[in-house]
């Protein structure tokens, strides 16, 4: 145990002190922060309040246009010609003209603006007018808005999963995203850190220090120390990334968020000077409340995911999957002399991981199907597939069985890898065949 | 004299050949022991078994009278033929690490390292990366790593390969000093001149068999051909009762040199007496086989 610790310490410290590790650790969150900032910036620059003047000669649409974050309507009673004349000075971005005979000639609506208008705005105005005319015509036909309201049913579904803890509403979209992110993270990290173990073994072999070391400690201790050391490097990097990302995103949020929060107020100030300011103010507030409601709903859906289970399982399956594969990567490293020989031996190891990430998308569609069940039991695919399934809720017995099988799996591969490793690291010169490697497993002591 | 290491009937088989076939060797305490043999004879296999890197298929090994077990690793220092260091690691850290793997505490290792760094005058190397050192410098570091934990037995596989004569002498002196302190040294080499110079005992392995072993003097005695070289002026030809003349050639001017084989049971003095009567002797000496001769003779002999 003491020897494993010594090896582990060296492997850990030499990696953590490397420049590339420090660069990656800092760069990772910065990239995330920069990405976040970029989104914030584009979102902010695209949102600018547009003021629209409405000249409604028909007097039907007063107050019918709804103010949004981007649009503020105001109604004026001047003639179209006057408004057009004053348009440049008025500060409005667009001018909507609705003729008197709109009910008979719906094509008479005109929108004026200096710059070309977005299709969205145009559609929005047309839609509002259409709806209003529709309502009026329906009313004329004897159908009141009340009847219409009753006839309309807003269907929005919620998926409810039944678990022992009772009914929980969750959103399958959130589960899909979280599941896929976790699975993908495991896929990437098993690869990255597995290859690190392999390279480290090869370095010891090609620099010929390995014989000195295994005359002091057992090959198994060297291999295990290395594998655990690299795993800890991985966990350290994860932790630092999470901490730094949180710090960076918090900083970014407080920077951009303030502007976001400030902007509705500014808008209100702007529109207050216009007629019907009260009306607009109310409506803006309403919109905001609605936004909060949606956001809250999304948050609620995310919160109802089994977070503790997801976190515990993520750590377990990351470690399990990593241990399973890195032992095999280590064995490959021990068997070869040079980088060029690696490919042939990597293939049988990488196939199951790639297979797992490939079928993950089918599993997401049917997280309780047969394919999902079996691939989440087989240790070679379970770290990835089980993580896809867990946010959807998996029966406890399946998780326990899968974990037990994975534990057995990595003990098995570690044993196998150790048998290959102890022979491989002392074999120089000739590229072994699979048959020879098979024989190494059965060599005595 | 008791033995630090006893190898008893060790057999080691690989899938398509036998590396060691019933090899038994005794290494007495406090000697420099030469493990000789041509390439591929099985030396490295035997060394790896002693270092517990691999295990024997048959037979057993006693270390200081006890069956070889993992605790003995601390008592052995090993410098392999194919040796290296972590290239990107600092010299000091690397040596500390290797010493701790041999069971020293960090503090102990530090103290001993200081002594060696002063002794070899390499204090400035401590913070250097190994890849910045020359090959000879790296070998000094490797040697320090081998002996740092003060083991009872040191196994050196081709220790002088790659050393320049100055550093080779430095290492040679260290080996002799270690011997003085009572350390046993096994060293495996093809270089017969260093065997001649350093070894007290030798064992020769050829084609997975032990061909011969014992104290160097005794082996030389065993390989003595009972031949003598004599340089003389005059004529020495014809048939003699007590000895045969194997060859004669002219050395310079009037001097000739003959190789004479004395018949069994005849004392040397009687040969000299007979020679004095016939010729004027300039030099006379016994032909003692060099380790090189013995090595070649033993290797060419087909083992039973």
Interface residues (C-beta under 8 A of the other chain):
Chain A: X3 X6 X7 X10 X14 X203 X204 X207 X208 X209 X211 X212 X213 X214 X215 X216 X217 X218 X426 X428 X439 X443 X444 X445
Chain B: X15 X48 X51 X52 X53 X54 X55 X57 X70 X73 X76 X78 X79 X80 X82 X83 X84 X85 X86 X87 X88 X89 X97 X98 X100 X101 X102 X142 X145
